[in-house]
C-alpha cells in the first residue's frame, strides 16, 4: 500500500513539473524564415518578422569575428537596457554543448573549456572573450538604419529586431528564458 501511495505522489509531482514546464515562455528563432516566435509551451504568443541575423549566416561552429549566428539552445543570461543597440538580451553563449564540441574538435584549449564550464556550473555568464566569440544576444537596431535592417542580415552574430519589436519582446524576456536558434 505504501508503494502505491508513493507512486501516486511521484506521478503527481511529475505532472505538476510537466505542467510548469509546458507553461514556460521560450523563444524560437527560425533563421531561414527570419522570424522570432514567443512560445508558451506549445502555444504561440507572438511572432516577429524580418529578423536579421549574422551577416555571414549561421553556424554550429562559431568563432570570434566570423559574423555568424550560433545555432543551438541558449538561455537569456543578462539584460542591458542601455545598449548601443537600444536594448540587449544577452545569451549564455558559449554554452556547455558549444564548449564541449569545440574542445573535442581541438578548437579551444582545455583551460578555455574549463573556464566556460566553471562559469556555467556556478551559474555565471560564460567568458565572452574566448576563441568561440561572445556577446551574442537579441537586440534592437539602436540608431542604425531601418532600411539596412529591412534588406540585409547585418549583425556580428546576434539576432536583431527593430527597436519597437524589441520593446514588445521585452514583455516576455527575463534571465533564464530559453532561446532556440535554428
C-alpha positions in Angstrom: 0.0 0.0 0.0 2.8 2.5 0.8 4.3 1.7 -2.6 1.1 2.7 -4.3 0.8 5.9 -2.3 4.5 6.8 -3.1 3.9 6.0 -6.8 0.8 8.2 -6.9 2.6 11.1 -5.1 5.6 10.8 -7.6 3.2 10.7 -10.6 1.5 13.8 -9.3 4.9 15.6 -8.9 5.8 14.7 -12.4 2.5 16.0 -13.8 3.0 19.3 -11.8 6.6 19.5 -13.1 5.5 18.9 -16.7 2.7 21.5 -16.4 5.1 24.1 -15.1 7.4 23.5 -18.0 4.6 23.4 -20.5 3.6 26.9 -19.4 7.1 28.4 -19.5 7.9 31.1 -22.0 10.6 30.3 -24.6 11.8 31.9 -27.8 12.1 30.2 -31.2 14.4 31.9 -33.8 13.9 30.5 -37.3 16.9 31.8 -39.2 15.6 30.6 -42.6 12.2 32.3 -42.2 13.7 35.3 -40.4 11.2 35.1 -37.6 11.3 35.1 -33.8 8.4 33.5 -32.1 7.5 33.8 -28.4 6.1 30.5 -27.2 4.3 29.5 -24.0 4.7 25.7 -24.0 3.3 24.8 -27.4 1.2 28.0 -27.8 2.3 30.9 -29.9 2.2 34.2 -28.1 3.7 36.5 -30.7 5.6 36.3 -34.0 8.1 38.9 -35.0 9.1 39.0 -38.7 12.0 40.5 -40.6 14.6 39.4 -38.0 18.2 40.0 -39.0 21.0 37.6 -38.2 24.8 37.5 -38.7 25.9 38.9 -42.0 27.5 35.6 -42.9 24.6 33.3 -41.9 24.6 30.7 -39.1 26.9 28.0 -37.8 27.3 25.3 -35.2 31.0 26.2 -35.1 31.0 29.9 -34.3 34.4 31.6 -33.7 35.4 35.1 -32.8 34.7 37.7 -35.5 33.1 35.3 -38.0 29.9 37.4 -38.1 27.8 34.2 -37.9 24.9 33.5 -35.6 25.4 30.4 -33.5 22.8 27.6 -33.7 21.6 25.8 -30.6 19.7 26.2 -27.4 20.7 29.0 -25.1 19.3 30.9 -22.2 18.9 34.7 -21.5 21.8 35.4 -19.2 21.6 39.2 -18.8 19.7 42.3 -19.9 21.4 45.6 -20.9 18.8 48.3 -21.1 21.3 50.9 -22.2 22.9 49.1 -25.1 24.1 50.9 -28.3 21.6 48.6 -29.9 18.8 50.1 -27.8 18.2 47.0 -25.6 20.3 43.8 -25.5 19.1 40.4 -24.2 22.4 38.5 -23.7 22.6 34.8 -24.3 24.6 32.3 -22.2 26.9 31.8 -25.2 29.1 29.8 -25.3 27.0 27.1 -23.6 28.2 23.7 -22.5 27.3 22.0 -25.8 29.2 24.6 -27.8 32.2 24.3 -25.4 32.2 20.5 -25.4 32.1 20.4 -29.2 34.9 22.9 -29.6 37.1 21.1 -27.1 36.5 17.7 -28.7 37.5 19.3 -32.0 40.6 21.0 -30.6 39.3 24.4 -31.4 39.8 25.6 -27.8 42.3 24.7 -25.1 41.4 22.6 -22.0 41.9 25.8 -19.9 39.4 27.7 -22.0 36.9 24.8 -21.8 37.4 24.7 -18.0 36.8 28.4 -17.7 33.5 28.1 -19.6 32.4 25.0 -17.7 33.3 26.6 -14.4 31.2 29.7 -15.2 28.2 27.5 -16.3 28.5 25.3 -13.2 28.5 28.4 -11.0 25.5 29.9 -12.9 27.7 32.8 -14.1 28.0 34.3 -17.6 30.5 32.3 -19.6 33.7 34.1 -20.6 32.9 36.4 -23.6 36.4 36.6 -24.9 37.2 33.1 -25.9 38.1 31.9 -29.5 34.4 30.9 -29.7 33.3 34.5 -29.6 30.9 36.2 -27.2 28.4 38.9 -26.6 25.7 37.1 -28.6 22.2 38.2 -27.9 18.9 39.5 -29.2 18.8 43.3 -29.7 17.3 46.2 -31.4 18.9 48.4 -34.1 19.6 51.4 -31.9 20.3 54.4 -34.0 21.1 52.1 -37.0 19.5 52.4 -40.4 16.0 50.9 -40.6 16.4 50.3 -44.4 19.6 48.3 -43.9 17.7 46.2 -41.3 14.8 45.7 -43.7 17.1 44.5 -46.5 20.1 42.7 -45.1 21.5 40.4 -42.4 23.8 42.9 -40.8 24.8 41.7 -37.3 28.1 40.3 -36.0 26.2 37.1 -34.9 23.3 38.4 -32.9 19.6 38.3 -33.7 18.2 41.8 -34.4 14.7 43.2 -34.3 13.5 46.8 -34.7 13.5 48.9 -31.5 9.7 48.7 -31.4 9.8 44.9 -31.7 12.5 44.6 -29.0 10.2 46.7 -26.7 7.3 44.3 -27.4 9.6 41.2 -26.9 10.8 42.7 -23.6 7.4 41.9 -22.0 8.3 38.2 -22.1 12.1 38.3 -21.5 13.9 37.7 -18.2 17.1 35.9 -17.3 16.7 32.2 -17.7 14.3 32.2 -20.7 15.3 29.5 -23.2 16.1 30.6 -26.7 16.4 28.1 -29.6 18.1 29.2 -32.7 17.8 27.0 -35.8 
